[in-house]
Each structure stands twice: as structure tokens, then as C-alpha cells.
Amino acid sequence: MKSFLNFLCTSLLVALVLFLPINVFSKTIKYDLSIEKKPITIHGRTSSGMTINVSIPGPVLKFTEGDFARIKVHNKMDVNTSIHWQGIFGNQSGSIVFAS
């Protein structure tokens, strides 16, 4: 009876670990990005350019595989703007998974 109880407890523990949602073990990484036109100076010449958090290039966003990314993007430009997410792998169709 004791060995059956040990087997049952071990089986339950293994089942919990295997079937728990992956986000139990991951963390949520949050970033807040602001895209706006600001004066920039390159090689002593000042001009206006699109910045992300008042810098060019924008900040490096760091994650570990399995993390959830919550990224808020505030477009303060006068025109529609898009961001190229370098290094983020999507599904087979090429779209980023769970991006909205």
C-alpha cells in the first residue's frame, strides 16, 4: 500500500509539472516605447529624426526564451509608423506569435 501511495504521489507530481501552463515558469518583461520626431545631431550636424525613447537607434529589448513580452508603443509621430522586430521569430507564416 505504501509503494502504491508513493507511485500515486510521484505520478501526480510529474503530471502537474508536465501539464502546467508554461507561463507558470516564465516571467513577463515589460517595455514602454515612445516613437517621436526629435532633433538629433550626427557628426556635428543637427536634423530632426524619428527616435525611440529619444534615441537612435532605439533601446535593446532583452528576453529569455519562454518569457512573455508586454511592449507598449506610443506613436507620437504625425504619421502612421511601424517597427521592425529584429530577432523575434514568428510562426511558419512569418507573423509574430501573439502580437497585437
C-alpha positions, 0 to 999 in steps of 0.5 A: 500500500505504501509503494502504491501511495508513493507511485500515486504521489510521484505520478501526480507530481510529474503530471502537474509539472508536465501539464502546467501552463508554461507561463507558470515558469516564465516571467513577463518583461515589460517595455514602454516605447515612445516613437517621436520626431526629435532633433538629433545631431550626427557628426556635428550636424543637427536634423530632426529624426524619428527616435525611440525613447529619444534615441537612435537607434532605439533601446535593446529589448532583452528576453529569455526564451519562454518569457512573455513580452508586454511592449507598449508603443506610443506613436507620437509621430504625425504619421502612421509608423511601424517597427521592425522586430529584429530577432523575434521569430514568428510562426511558419507564416512569418507573423509574430506569435501573439502580437497585437 
